Amino acid sequence: MRILVTGGAGFIGGHLAAAFLRDGHDVTVLDNLEPFYDVRLKEHTLDVHREVASERAGSYTFRDGDVRDPETVREVVADADIVVHQAAQAGVRTSVAEPRKVTDINVGGTVTLLDAAKDADVDRVILASSSSVYGKPESLPYEEDHPTEPVSPYGVTKLAQEHMARVYTELHGLPTVALRYFTVYGPRMRPNMAISNFVSRCFNGEPPVIYGDGQQTRDFTYVDDVVDANRTLLTDGSVDGDVVNIGSSDNISIQELAEVVRDQIVPELAIEYESAREADAEHTHASVEKANETIGYEPSRTITEGVGEFIEWYEANREWYEPLVRSS
């Protein structure tokens, strides 16, 4: 199968591209290497792709380009059976500071991609959405029919992406599905995430820093589970035109998360607190019943198990990864 992964040098896209290569598919990665975080991490991810590709039958192509560029997008989509659309400007706080940029990339880029996919008659577009579309909870865990009232420009752009995908399915018969990811983590995760920061500070004998009172809760999803869901949807059209939660269904407070990390590395450390950050969601908690019933999705790890695996990976890769976290 020929698979295009947009944003394939990023964290989730990078894991998806590597997994598809291991499965023997022909993979093209489109990424403009946006320096939202240290670009050395993306370069490392591309090295992983090349190493995997050298050991597998499938072909691998990296295309340095922007998802907003119609000519580039048409060229790479024309050679694809499946498009896995991960390219986006990430970051809730970035979206508050630069809402026009985030809208241009996330919404404009998605429309450019959907147009090209429609014209190329691809088999399916799998779109990365986010739990940020839900906003303030009326009930937890979030089910897919929960009201969507995002509290950040980022969340608004993700919701707009979902609706654009649905409309292209309804108007043009383009098979699409949007996956609402709940705070994905794991090896090579973005350096500026809470888990990577907690781990780094603890390894360096510094207290974990919590923004707010620590009672915010999150549903953290191990990246391997995201890969499994996308892998299933390469050939499963049962949720075309729809949205599906991909989470762990095992949420944890930020306070508890900091304690789990600290207790595994340096239990005697205190925890420090700073002012809450603007536009951060108060709670996230996924219902994955729909994903289980439709595509057989089952989370593989509890948060405590996944964090323990990440700590082991961090320690093994500390020499090159920690400088990226410390400079973020």
BAFI-3210 file (N, C-alpha, C; in Angstrom, 3 decimals, decimal comma, padded with zeros to 6 digits):
// residues 328
n [1|2|3|4|5|6|7|8|9|10|11|12|13|14|15|16|17|18|19|20|21|22|23|24|25|26|27|28|29|30|31|32|33|34|35|36|37|38|39|40|41|42|43|44|45|46|47|48|49|50|51|52|53|54|55|56|57|58|59|60|61|62|63|64|65|66|67|68|69|70|71|72|73|74|75|76|77|78|79|80|81|82|83|84|85|86|87|88|89|90|91|92|93|94|95|96|97|98|99|100|101|102|103|104|105|106|107|108|109|110|111|112|113|114|115|116|117|118|119|120|121|122|123|124|125|126|127|128|129|130|131|132|133|134|135|136|137|138|139|140|141|142|143|144|145|146|147|148|149|150|151|152|153|154|155|156|157|158|159|160|161|162|163|164|165|166|167|168|169|170|171|172|173|174|175|176|177|178|179|180|181|182|183|184|185|186|187|188|189|190|191|192|193|194|195|196|197|198|199|200|201|202|203|204|205|206|207|208|209|210|211|212|213|214|215|216|217|218|219|220|221|222|223|224|225|226|227|228|229|230|231|232|233|234|235|236|237|238|239|240|241|242|243|244|245|246|247|248|249|250|251|252|253|254|255|256|257|258|259|260|261|262|263|264|265|266|267|268|269|270|271|272|273|274|275|276|277|278|279|280|281|282|283|284|285|286|287|288|289|290|291|292|293|294|295|296|297|298|299|300|301|302|303|304|305|306|307|308|309|310|311|312|313|314|315|316|317|318|319|320|321|322|323|324|325|326|327|328]
n.u [000,847|000,448|001,302|000,758|002,087|001,373|003,101|004,920|007,424|007,077|006,092|003,819|003,213|005,728|006,053|003,949|004,723|007,105|006,059|004,392|006,303|007,693|005,753|005,929|004,900|004,821|006,030|005,522|006,692|005,574|006,726|007,456|009,409|008,988|010,146|008,835|009,443|012,717|014,399|016,122|015,059|013,144|014,833|016,172|014,039|013,590|015,947|015,468|013,405|014,777|016,552|014,818|013,586|015,703|015,847|013,559|011,028|009,409|009,235|010,703|010,164|011,122|009,664|010,342|008,233|005,296|002,061|000,215|000,768|-000,485|000,497|002,665|001,299|-000,600|001,125|002,291|000,047|-001,065|000,300|-000,559|-002,351|-003,601|-004,066|-002,609|-003,227|-001,421|-000,197|000,046|-000,228|000,789|-000,057|-001,688|-001,229|000,334|-001,581|-003,210|-001,536|-000,933|-003,313|-004,087|-002,037|-002,190|-004,755|-004,480|-002,618|-003,756|-006,491|-006,574|-004,513|-005,607|-007,882|-006,626|-005,346|-007,549|-008,849|-006,946|-006,897|-009,496|-009,496|-007,582|-008,738|-008,281|-008,119|-008,748|-008,784|-007,219|-007,604|-005,957|-007,404|-008,392|-008,778|-009,184|-011,321|-013,588|-013,710|-015,174|-016,279|-019,483|-020,195|-018,395|-016,835|-015,775|-017,962|-018,398|-020,590|-020,760|-021,226|-019,405|-017,379|-014,841|-012,098|-009,927|-008,129|-006,734|-008,258|-010,602|-009,726|-009,193|-011,738|-012,910|-011,423|-012,416|-015,114|-014,760|-013,652|-015,804|-017,717|-016,492|-016,674|-019,463|-020,253|-018,569|-017,988|-015,571|-013,767|-013,331|-012,010|-011,970|-009,791|-009,957|-007,510|-006,255|-004,077|-001,258|001,576|004,985|007,999|010,289|008,596|007,158|009,348|008,372|006,304|004,245|004,933|007,535|008,912|008,599|009,988|012,582|013,320|013,288|015,318|017,433|017,508|015,728|012,740|009,541|007,467|004,288|001,664|-000,784|-003,168|-002,802|-004,949|-006,145|-007,162|-006,032|-006,302|-004,063|-002,527|-000,873|001,582|001,824|-000,737|-002,168|-000,928|-001,802|-004,582|-004,639|-003,406|-005,319|-007,340|-006,389|-007,432|-010,024|-013,217|-015,306|-015,903|-015,970|-016,461|-016,960|-016,301|-013,942|-013,014|-009,702|-008,163|-007,003|-008,799|-008,229|-007,833|-005,812|-004,803|-002,864|-001,310|-001,095|000,235|002,723|003,644|003,816|005,883|007,992|008,224|009,244|011,770|013,171|012,254|012,342|012,040|010,410|007,330|006,727|004,762|003,237|001,610|-001,500|-001,808|-002,936|-005,937|-005,708|-007,240|-009,481|-010,209|-009,759|-011,079|-011,471|-014,083|-013,829|-015,504|-016,929|-014,832|-013,869|-016,049|-016,362|-013,858|-012,388|-010,654|-008,411|-006,949|-003,528|-001,989|-001,932|-001,799|000,202|001,809|002,621|003,990|006,076|007,431|008,188|009,958|012,037|012,842|013,628|015,832|017,586|018,024|018,960|021,241|021,108|018,460|017,721|019,012|017,367|014,928|015,660|016,218|013,841]
n.v [-001,195|002,283|004,965|008,212|010,327|013,195|015,767|013,975|013,978|014,726|014,043|012,116|011,566|010,709|008,260|006,858|006,740|005,223|002,821|002,009|001,622|-000,525|-002,404|-002,937|-001,221|001,256|004,384|007,857|010,832|014,002|017,046|020,196|020,734|022,540|024,667|024,408|023,100|021,971|021,333|019,267|016,993|016,211|015,667|013,480|011,674|011,339|010,035|007,622|006,661|006,237|004,263|002,146|001,807|000,868|-001,721|-002,967|-004,018|-002,078|001,155|004,414|007,865|011,162|014,313|017,621|020,017|022,173|021,789|023,593|024,303|024,075|022,870|021,204|019,513|018,296|016,782|014,871|013,596|012,444|010,083|008,381|005,828|005,887|008,619|009,902|012,289|014,272|016,702|019,839|022,958|022,723|023,117|024,652|027,096|028,431|028,845|030,727|032,918|033,225|033,143|033,464|032,287|029,613|028,944|029,245|027,209|024,834|024,732|025,858|024,324|021,771|021,917|022,286|019,814|018,008|018,746|017,927|015,186|014,430|014,926|013,097|010,751|009,108|006,281|006,654|009,262|009,744|011,592|013,599|014,610|016,178|016,008|018,537|019,666|019,411|021,109|022,724|020,415|018,898|016,470|013,580|010,446|011,965|011,388|010,821|012,300|014,394|017,887|020,239|022,706|024,392|025,792|027,133|028,677|026,688|024,342|025,093|025,126|022,428|021,339|022,542|021,281|018,653|019,018|019,899|017,592|015,804|017,060|016,832|014,105|013,778|015,442|014,803|012,137|011,303|009,128|009,676|009,915|011,115|011,212|011,671|012,506|011,964|013,597|012,516|010,464|009,268|007,531|009,783|011,942|015,266|017,760|019,685|018,850|017,914|015,429|014,807|017,030|016,772|014,351|015,006|017,077|015,691|013,745|015,445|016,283|018,298|019,893|018,767|020,953|022,247|023,738|025,664|024,253|021,561|019,864|019,543|017,217|014,594|012,539|010,460|009,126|006,343|006,293|004,036|002,977|004,821|004,397|001,757|002,162|003,779|002,030|000,002|001,416|001,757|-000,146|-000,460|000,645|001,275|003,483|005,653|009,053|009,888|010,649|009,623|008,813|008,461|007,309|006,620|006,001|006,116|008,278|010,812|012,960|015,977|016,456|013,844|012,643|013,984|013,040|010,269|010,182|011,424|009,652|007,369|008,086|010,011|010,014|011,781|014,409|017,607|019,095|021,759|024,760|026,828|029,656|028,958|028,124|029,951|029,089|026,329|023,152|022,095|019,477|016,245|013,263|010,246|008,434|005,329|003,566|003,599|003,417|000,916|-000,740|-000,327|-000,455|-002,226|-001,204|-001,133|000,182|-000,288|000,080|001,161|004,481|004,676|002,438|003,132|005,557|004,597|003,055|005,118|006,532|004,655|004,578|007,234|007,391|005,639|007,024|009,432|010,986|012,247|013,135|014,575|017,187|018,486|018,665|020,218|022,616|023,524]
n.w [000,000|-000,711|001,207|002,338|004,749|006,242|008,008|008,943|010,129|012,659|016,111|016,542|013,834|013,006|014,378|013,210|010,476|010,691|011,692|009,566|007,597|008,742|008,449|005,808|003,868|001,212|001,861|002,008|003,363|004,160|005,220|006,625|008,410|010,504|013,054|015,649|017,949|018,988|016,066|015,738|016,856|014,999|012,880|013,925|013,989|011,239|010,606|011,919|010,305|007,870|008,625|009,310|006,818|005,307|006,043|005,265|002,854|001,670|000,017|000,740|000,986|001,586|001,628|001,648|002,409|002,404|003,757|002,966|000,402|-002,709|-005,120|-004,339|-002,567|-004,262|-005,864|-004,095|-003,038|-005,266|-005,662|-003,691|-001,903|000,567|002,771|005,608|007,718|009,575|009,801|011,327|013,102|016,214|019,733|022,293|023,674|021,811|019,861|021,061|021,108|018,390|016,543|013,824|012,310|013,174|012,319|009,552|008,899|010,022|009,232|006,600|005,394|005,621|003,961|001,494|001,306|001,336|-001,015|-002,923|-002,375|-003,025|-005,802|-006,590|-005,976|-003,683|-001,436|001,273|003,762|006,740|009,518|011,919|014,806|017,902|021,479|022,304|021,020|022,555|024,854|027,631|030,021|030,048|030,905|031,990|031,214|028,058|025,467|021,939|021,057|022,782|023,537|021,532|022,341|022,009|023,920|023,076|020,327|018,927|019,453|018,128|015,467|015,068|015,303|013,096|011,076|011,327|010,522|007,896|006,750|007,062|005,422|002,912|002,619|002,508|000,353|-001,783|-001,711|-000,674|001,267|004,666|007,994|011,309|014,000|017,379|019,327|022,615|024,465|023,621|024,288|024,689|023,510|021,969|022,224|022,019|023,256|025,030|026,645|029,500|030,752|029,745|030,703|033,504|033,921|033,041|034,817|037,256|036,860|036,937|039,506|040,195|041,347|040,116|038,208|038,520|036,748|037,951|040,308|040,233|040,144|037,747|035,266|033,070|030,182|029,201|026,315|025,100|022,561|020,909|020,904|019,412|016,964|016,454|016,082|013,765|011,980|011,760|010,433|007,898|006,237|007,049|006,708|008,400|009,971|008,325|007,429|009,974|013,504|016,009|019,302|020,525|023,129|026,498|028,417|031,049|033,190|034,900|037,549|037,219|039,431|040,553|038,411|038,404|040,849|040,348|038,443|039,898|042,094|040,918|040,200|041,895|044,906|047,125|046,365|046,479|045,207|043,002|042,370|039,907|038,341|036,696|033,210|030,366|028,644|028,852|029,006|031,598|032,329|030,848|029,557|028,107|026,554|025,137|024,027|021,585|019,703|020,379|019,763|017,016|015,619|017,053|018,951|021,671|024,532|025,380|027,629|031,044|032,427|034,383|033,740|031,117|031,557|033,093|031,148|029,421|031,045|031,263|028,565|028,253|029,985|028,691|026,349|027,063|026,592|024,045|023,899|026,221|026,158|024,300|025,593|027,785|026,610|025,712]
ca.u [000,000|001,186|000,753|001,320|001,930|001,722|003,623|005,517|008,653|006,688|006,043|002,879|003,439|006,970|005,790|003,099|005,525|008,009|005,262|003,956|007,495|007,950|004,727|006,237|004,226|005,571|005,669|006,032|006,499|005,585|006,922|008,272|010,384|008,681|010,885|007,996|010,389|014,049|014,277|016,975|014,217|012,572|015,912|016,373|012,923|013,842|017,001|014,801|012,705|015,738|017,090|013,779|013,385|016,826|015,704|012,249|010,809|008,719|010,053|010,550|010,495|010,858|009,456|010,360|007,228|004,247|000,738|-000,588|001,207|-001,325|001,251|003,372|000,329|-001,133|002,145|002,485|-001,215|-001,336|000,966|-000,957|-003,626|-004,138|-003,423|-002,711|-002,996|-000,984|000,412|-000,726|000,486|000,376|000,151|-002,802|-000,763|000,732|-002,785|-003,684|-000,635|-000,902|-004,485|-004,145|-001,098|-002,718|-005,903|-003,972|-001,996|-004,611|-007,706|-006,209|-003,756|-006,503|-008,695|-005,728|-005,133|-008,794|-009,059|-006,051|-007,320|-010,719|-009,145|-006,767|-009,571|-007,587|-009,003|-009,207|-007,993|-007,319|-007,283|-005,666|-008,096|-007,905|-009,743|-009,399|-012,591|-014,692|-013,774|-015,632|-017,087|-020,812|-020,155|-017,180|-015,883|-016,309|-018,387|-018,257|-021,718|-020,688|-021,111|-018,057|-017,216|-013,418|-011,722|-008,703|-008,131|-006,290|-009,405|-011,518|-009,207|-009,363|-013,141|-013,126|-010,871|-013,372|-016,290|-014,339|-013,520|-017,165|-018,364|-015,915|-017,263|-020,872|-020,435|-017,734|-017,766|-014,193|-013,771|-012,504|-012,324|-011,205|-009,476|-009,761|-006,451|-006,201|-002,726|-000,429|002,933|005,813|009,348|010,458|007,509|007,549|010,103|007,737|005,111|004,357|005,636|008,971|009,478|008,676|011,057|013,871|013,642|013,592|016,641|018,430|017,374|014,930|011,335|008,562|006,700|002,896|001,025|-002,102|-003,189|-002,531|-006,179|-006,536|-006,989|-005,748|-006,338|-002,843|-002,628|000,448|001,656|001,602|-002,174|-002,530|-000,449|-002,690|-005,852|-004,414|-003,109|-006,594|-008,143|-005,871|-008,280|-011,349|-014,019|-016,534|-016,188|-015,808|-017,375|-017,300|-015,221|-013,752|-012,040|-008,593|-007,601|-006,682|-009,938|-007,623|-007,277|-005,008|-004,586|-001,482|-000,641|-000,747|001,235|004,010|004,058|004,213|007,216|008,947|008,423|010,031|013,125|013,803|011,065|012,452|011,828|009,128|006,709|006,517|003,565|003,226|000,276|-002,091|-001,582|-004,148|-006,633|-005,554|-008,470|-009,468|-010,263|-010,023|-011,267|-012,067|-014,802|-013,355|-016,470|-017,223|-013,658|-013,807|-017,131|-016,288|-012,578|-011,706|-009,578|-008,255|-005,692|-002,626|-001,249|-002,403|-000,899|001,370|002,666|003,206|004,973|007,258|008,160|008,818|011,108|013,113|013,324|014,313|017,145|018,423|018,285|019,112|022,370|020,715|017,114|017,574|019,314|016,234|013,923|016,172|016,268|012,492]
ca.v [000,000|003,545|005,801|009,539|010,824|014,607|015,969|012,686|014,117|015,057|012,964|011,055|011,218|009,955|006,882|006,228|006,446|004,116|001,590|001,605|001,088|-001,860|-003,305|-003,198|-000,301|002,351|005,544|009,201|011,787|015,425|017,843|021,386|020,843|023,740|024,601|024,663|022,678|021,763|020,567|018,076|015,837|015,781|015,071|012,142|010,850|010,991|009,009|006,369|006,200|005,728|003,002|001,127|001,572|000,099|-003,115|-003,454|-004,079|-000,891|002,326|005,564|009,146|012,354|015,520|018,850|020,880|022,716|021,256|024,679|024,539|023,182|022,093|020,136|018,561|017,506|015,837|013,744|012,885|011,682|008,781|007,715|005,131|006,366|009,812|010,020|013,730|014,674|018,028|020,877|023,775|022,244|024,000|025,502|028,446|029,032|029,281|031,950|033,994|033,391|032,431|033,489|031,289|028,277|028,727|029,105|025,895|023,703|024,709|026,043|023,167|020,617|022,087|022,008|018,367|017,340|018,995|017,054|013,797|014,250|014,860|011,906|009,582|008,228|005,332|007,178|010,245|009,589|012,937|013,741|015,651|016,358|016,174|019,976|020,104|019,321|022,284|022,541|019,186|018,793|015,156|012,822|010,723|012,508|010,561|011,584|013,211|015,474|019,196|020,694|024,140|024,548|026,967|027,694|028,684|025,377|023,454|025,521|024,683|020,981|021,085|022,925|020,198|017,546|019,337|019,903|016,199|015,246|017,652|016,224|012,765|013,861|016,091|014,279|010,701|011,023|008,493|010,337|009,653|011,984|010,580|012,649|012,027|012,495|013,822|011,365|010,521|008,092|007,829|010,895|012,899|016,673|018,039|020,668|018,273|017,794|014,214|014,928|018,026|016,180|013,348|015,693|017,783|014,721|013,178|016,467|016,655|019,513|019,564|018,954|022,196|022,140|025,022|025,550|023,548|020,141|019,072|019,291|015,805|014,320|011,170|010,332|007,992|005,890|006,476|002,754|002,787|005,659|003,675|000,612|002,644|004,199|000,835|-000,650|002,213|001,677|-001,057|-000,567|001,821|001,244|004,788|006,723|010,168|010,008|010,973|008,560|009,084|007,543|007,664|005,470|005,863|005,976|009,615|011,024|014,386|016,419|016,232|012,420|012,366|014,457|012,137|008,999|010,380|011,672|008,478|006,374|008,578|010,586|010,200|012,796|015,760|018,292|019,526|023,207|025,189|028,154|030,070|028,176|028,677|030,377|028,271|024,895|022,484|021,704|018,020|015,422|011,850|009,684|007,177|004,667|002,507|003,611|002,897|-000,517|-001,436|-000,181|-000,873|-003,138|-000,495|-001,348|000,733|-001,374|000,390|002,189|005,635|004,350|001,544|003,865|006,507|003,817|002,728|006,335|006,832|003,747|005,039|008,512|007,132|005,006|007,983|010,720|011,767|013,112|013,674|015,526|018,578|019,064|018,997|021,283|023,883|023,871]
ca.w [000,000|-000,763|002,276|002,572|006,112|006,378|009,355|009,303|010,911|014,018|017,096|016,186|012,432|012,902|014,799|012,207|009,283|011,001|011,801|008,227|006,931|009,303|007,903|004,407|002,961|000,601|002,677|001,719|004,447|003,814|006,429|006,351|009,511|011,288|014,325|016,822|018,977|018,425|014,824|015,823|017,159|013,722|012,100|014,492|013,521|009,830|010,619|012,279|009,098|006,883|009,146|009,154|005,391|004,770|006,460|004,870|001,416|001,192|-000,317|001,626|000,393|002,393|000,832|002,435|001,810|003,268|003,435|002,394|-000,975|-003,526|-006,104|-003,626|-002,023|-005,371|-006,324|-003,176|-002,884|-006,499|-005,583|-002,448|-001,732|001,843|003,326|007,064|007,825|010,910|009,762|012,011|014,081|017,531|020,867|022,715|023,987|020,538|019,155|021,702|020,700|016,937|016,017|012,366|011,807|013,471|011,441|008,190|008,741|010,375|008,421|005,198|004,937|005,506|002,758|000,367|001,260|000,967|-002,444|-003,686|-002,162|-003,820|-007,225|-006,831|-005,685|-002,743|-000,760|002,568|004,496|008,194|009,993|013,347|015,541|019,265|022,563|022,500|020,416|023,505|025,711|029,007|030,087|030,662|031,539|031,716|030,132|026,824|024,348|020,706|020,862|023,767|022,875|021,190|022,572|022,313|024,716|022,500|018,861|018,451|019,473|017,074|014,168|014,972|015,036|011,700|010,262|011,346|009,707|006,498|006,322|006,942|004,258|001,706|002,505|002,130|-000,947|-002,862|-001,569|-000,255|002,587|005,681|009,397|012,207|015,282|018,447|020,215|023,973|024,993|023,248|024,846|024,435|023,018|021,024|022,352|022,010|024,480|025,913|027,260|030,956|031,172|029,465|031,616|034,840|033,938|032,931|036,063|038,308|036,609|037,261|040,903|040,309|041,604|039,033|038,317|038,085|036,473|038,561|041,593|040,029|040,147|036,366|034,930|031,667|029,678|028,405|025,406|024,657|021,107|020,226|020,732|018,262|015,781|016,202|015,537|012,384|011,186|011,481|009,514|006,536|005,450|007,675|006,401|009,195|010,587|007,332|007,599|011,393|014,440|016,993|020,359|020,769|024,430|027,348|029,333|032,388|033,397|036,096|037,798|037,002|040,715|040,630|037,382|038,907|041,925|039,739|037,857|040,977|042,947|040,199|039,920|043,085|045,740|048,167|045,841|046,639|043,957|042,992|041,661|039,313|037,893|035,605|031,885|029,678|027,650|029,078|029,426|032,999|032,432|029,672|029,901|026,893|026,383|023,915|023,720|020,154|019,003|020,645|019,069|015,563|015,025|017,957|019,654|023,105|025,056|025,763|028,850|031,961|032,429|035,208|032,967|029,999|032,080|033,461|029,919|028,907|031,898|030,843|027,259|028,464|030,583|027,675|025,269|027,738|026,087|022,932|024,035|027,320|025,764|023,588|026,609|028,645|025,880|025,242]
c.u [000,882|000,533|001,501|001,041|002,343|002,130|004,355|006,860|008,358|006,573|005,113|003,101|004,693|006,809|004,927|003,903|006,450|007,251|004,819|005,127|007,797|006,952|004,930|005,551|005,222|005,108|006,336|005,693|006,581|005,684|007,791|009,281|010,238|009,358|010,034|008,715|011,691|013,990|015,164|016,168|013,571|013,637|016,223|015,274|013,128|014,961|016,418|014,087|013,672|016,315|016,076|013,614|014,490|016,712|014,395|012,069|010,195|009,669|009,767|011,008|010,178|010,746|009,389|009,387|006,119|002,883|-000,178|-000,250|000,472|-000,525|001,977|002,397|-000,264|-000,151|002,248|001,197|-001,494|-000,746|000,502|-002,269|-004,360|-003,362|-003,683|-002,268|-002,714|-000,470|-000,510|000,234|-000,045|000,507|-001,016|-002,334|-000,252|-000,481|-003,375|-002,845|-000,705|-002,094|-004,566|-003,231|-001,652|-003,903|-005,455|-003,423|-003,022|-005,858|-007,366|-005,456|-004,628|-007,377|-007,860|-005,536|-006,395|-009,117|-008,218|-006,473|-008,580|-010,375|-008,368|-007,534|-008,854|-008,595|-009,554|-008,237|-008,268|-006,768|-007,021|-006,457|-007,619|-009,053|-010,027|-010,714|-013,715|-014,825|-014,224|-016,555|-018,458|-020,941|-018,851|-017,458|-016,572|-016,710|-018,426|-019,415|-021,785|-020,604|-019,658|-018,006|-015,764|-013,134|-010,408|-008,846|-007,681|-007,466|-010,415|-011,031|-009,362|-010,810|-013,486|-012,581|-011,845|-014,553|-015,933|-014,239|-014,899|-017,859|-017,815|-016,411|-018,683|-021,066|-019,742|-017,482|-016,344|-014,226|-012,805|-012,926|-011,419|-011,036|-009,175|-008,765|-006,537|-004,758|-001,816|000,998|003,672|007,181|009,334|009,313|008,048|008,222|009,381|006,455|005,342|005,188|007,134|009,618|009,611|009,857|012,421|014,246|014,014|014,966|017,758|018,283|016,588|013,465|010,486|007,765|005,320|002,344|-000,433|-002,011|-002,957|-003,765|-006,763|-006,293|-006,788|-005,887|-005,146|-002,886|-001,242|000,477|001,438|000,122|-002,700|-002,108|-001,395|-004,018|-005,702|-004,147|-004,407|-007,361|-007,564|-006,792|-009,708|-012,124|-015,252|-016,866|-015,931|-016,880|-017,690|-016,085|-015,161|-012,720|-010,955|-007,897|-007,264|-007,850|-009,474|-006,998|-006,619|-004,867|-003,118|-000,670|-000,187|000,332|002,621|004,537|004,519|005,621|008,253|009,260|009,251|011,487|013,820|012,708|011,146|012,191|010,449|008,569|006,440|005,324|003,763|001,826|-000,197|-001,896|-002,908|-004,620|-006,379|-006,892|-008,358|-009,414|-010,402|-010,122|-012,055|-012,927|-014,309|-014,285|-016,758|-016,060|-013,537|-014,839|-016,957|-015,000|-011,766|-010,586|-009,588|-006,930|-004,834|-001,947|-002,055|-001,407|000,357|002,334|003,373|004,256|006,240|008,090|008,853|010,043|012,296|013,705|014,128|015,728|018,102|018,836|018,596|020,178|021,959|019,361|017,019|017,965|018,169|015,143|014,377|016,173|014,875|011,832]
c.v [001,245|004,529|007,121|009,936|012,290|014,867|014,749|012,759|014,489|013,830|011,832|010,613|010,400|008,506|006,150|005,832|005,257|002,792|001,096|001,040|-000,326|-002,881|-003,581|-002,291|000,672|003,647|006,806|010,097|013,193|016,224|019,039|021,672|022,161|023,645|024,998|024,196|022,342|020,820|019,325|016,825|015,307|015,126|013,664|011,196|010,424|009,959|007,644|005,797|005,566|004,385|001,872|000,770|000,725|-001,387|-003,743|-003,361|-002,796|000,261|003,463|006,820|010,246|013,549|016,717|019,821|021,210|022,210|022,331|024,952|023,583|022,323|020,924|019,070|017,698|016,435|014,631|012,939|011,997|010,283|007,938|006,960|005,661|007,612|009,833|011,434|014,125|016,109|019,062|021,751|023,390|023,358|024,912|026,926|029,169|029,574|030,538|033,135|034,285|032,679|032,421|032,418|029,884|027,955|028,480|027,703|024,778|023,601|024,833|024,860|021,946|020,721|021,806|020,505|017,630|017,549|018,045|015,596|013,485|014,060|013,594|010,613|008,592|007,356|005,882|008,262|010,034|010,865|012,931|014,904|015,613|016,417|017,646|020,463|020,144|020,563|021,949|021,324|019,402|017,462|014,488|011,345|011,293|011,385|011,434|012,547|014,297|016,811|019,591|022,212|024,406|025,841|027,572|027,758|027,347|024,404|023,793|025,032|023,182|020,608|021,445|021,860|019,030|017,814|019,383|018,474|015,570|015,764|017,058|014,793|012,852|014,433|015,362|012,777|010,329|010,365|009,209|009,856|010,533|011,298|011,657|012,092|012,729|012,461|012,608|011,553|009,242|008,497|008,885|011,900|014,318|017,042|018,939|020,152|018,027|016,582|014,344|015,944|017,483|015,216|014,028|016,370|016,795|014,083|014,164|017,009|017,925|019,146|019,679|020,234|021,982|023,538|024,928|024,750|022,043|019,273|018,887|017,810|015,643|012,828|011,045|009,031|007,598|005,844|005,168|002,482|003,622|004,975|002,521|001,053|003,053|003,003|000,107|000,083|002,278|000,845|-001,164|000,732|001,969|002,586|005,937|007,788|010,484|010,444|009,890|009,015|008,017|008,007|006,420|005,083|005,764|007,326|009,749|012,527|014,725|016,251|014,766|012,060|012,793|013,527|010,792|009,104|010,538|010,407|007,394|006,799|009,083|010,978|011,341|014,217|016,297|018,612|021,023|023,567|026,600|028,450|029,208|028,890|028,907|029,328|026,774|024,305|022,050|020,179|017,397|013,961|011,218|008,467|006,560|003,519|002,434|003,026|001,391|-001,281|-001,409|-000,730|-001,775|-002,508|-000,810|-000,742|-000,385|-001,154|001,331|003,351|005,327|003,435|002,297|004,863|005,769|003,438|003,955|006,707|005,940|004,193|006,323|008,276|006,535|005,986|009,381|011,599|012,716|013,781|014,754|016,956|019,250|019,488|020,205|022,629|024,339|024,894]
c.w [000,000|000,205|002,347|004,011|006,116|007,824|009,868|009,988|012,355|014,904|016,660|014,745|012,232|013,302|013,781|010,978|009,533|011,079|010,432|007,422|007,433|008,763|006,419|003,407|002,323|001,252|002,136|002,893|003,868|005,101|006,077|007,457|010,258|012,659|015,524|018,085|018,259|017,224|014,824|016,151|015,879|012,854|012,607|014,014|012,075|009,716|010,971|011,057|008,101|007,333|008,971|007,680|004,784|005,078|005,987|003,362|000,861|000,906|000,657|000,908|001,387|001,470|001,775|001,793|002,781|002,813|002,862|000,933|-001,918|-004,498|-005,450|-003,145|-003,133|-005,827|-005,397|-002,983|-004,091|-006,456|-004,394|-002,593|-000,500|002,248|004,829|007,407|009,269|010,948|010,400|012,804|015,449|018,567|021,166|022,951|022,742|019,803|019,756|021,236|019,205|016,284|014,493|011,765|011,995|012,562|010,005|007,952|008,924|009,501|006,938|004,630|004,741|004,261|001,512|000,189|000,791|-000,514|-003,296|-003,571|-002,956|-005,296|-007,563|-006,550|-004,771|-002,006|000,555|003,053|005,981|008,807|011,494|013,921|016,995|020,253|022,842|021,901|021,443|024,373|027,112|029,104|030,709|031,377|031,146|031,961|028,898|025,875|023,103|020,449|021,931|023,021|022,656|021,282|022,979|023,080|024,238|020,986|018,273|018,379|018,386|015,716|013,996|014,687|013,586|010,752|010,178|010,422|008,224|005,965|006,115|005,685|002,960|001,514|001,967|000,721|-002,087|-002,774|-001,208|001,123|003,543|007,059|010,239|013,557|016,315|019,459|021,571|024,466|024,796|023,794|024,501|023,932|021,918|021,090|022,333|023,320|025,471|026,554|028,754|031,368|030,937|030,388|033,033|034,930|033,912|034,235|037,168|038,101|036,958|038,677|041,140|040,516|040,341|039,271|037,715|037,875|036,894|039,844|041,465|039,989|038,747|036,057|033,432|031,399|028,735|027,604|024,910|023,129|020,345|019,998|019,568|016,960|015,448|015,588|014,082|011,480|010,819|010,383|008,104|005,646|005,967|007,440|007,259|009,851|009,610|007,520|009,043|012,200|015,505|018,019|020,373|022,041|025,214|028,232|030,786|032,742|034,759|036,297|037,542|038,288|040,829|039,612|037,844|040,007|041,375|039,168|038,949|041,759|042,256|040,011|041,179|044,084|046,743|047,678|046,213|045,255|044,060|042,116|041,117|038,786|036,731|034,281|031,171|028,666|027,790|029,543|030,883|033,150|031,045|030,124|028,763|027,188|025,081|023,518|022,224|019,362|019,193|019,830|017,551|014,966|015,955|018,747|021,140|023,560|025,618|027,106|029,738|031,900|033,239|034,454|031,838|030,447|032,497|032,253|029,354|029,738|031,521|029,505|027,420|028,997|029,553|026,578|025,803|027,096|024,966|023,140|025,102|026,932|025,026|024,569|027,436|027,937|025,437|026,175]
res [m|r|i|l|v|t|g|g|a|g|f|i|g|g|h|l|a|a|a|f|l|r|d|g|h|d|v|t|v|l|d|n|l|e|p|f|y|d|v|r|l|k|e|h|t|l|d|v|h|r|e|v|a|s|e|r|a|g|s|y|t|f|r|d|g|d|v|r|d|p|e|t|v|r|e|v|v|a|d|a|d|i|v|v|h|q|a|a|q|a|g|v|r|t|s|v|a|e|p|r|k|v|t|d|i|n|v|g|g|t|v|t|l|l|d|a|a|k|d|a|d|v|d|r|v|i|l|a|s|s|s|s|v|y|g|k|p|e|s|l|p|y|e|e|d|h|p|t|e|p|v|s|p|y|g|v|t|k|l|a|q|e|h|m|a|r|v|y|t|e|l|h|g|l|p|t|v|a|l|r|y|f|t|v|y|g|p|r|m|r|p|n|m|a|i|s|n|f|v|s|r|c|f|n|g|e|p|p|v|i|y|g|d|g|q|q|t|r|d|f|t|y|v|d|d|v|v|d|a|n|r|t|l|l|t|d|g|s|v|d|g|d|v|v|n|i|g|s|s|d|n|i|s|i|q|e|l|a|e|v|v|r|d|q|i|v|p|e|l|a|i|e|y|e|s|a|r|e|a|d|a|e|h|t|h|a|s|v|e|k|a|n|e|t|i|g|y|e|p|s|r|t|i|t|e|g|v|g|e|f|i|e|w|y|e|a|n|r|e|w|y|e|p|l|v|r|s|s]
***
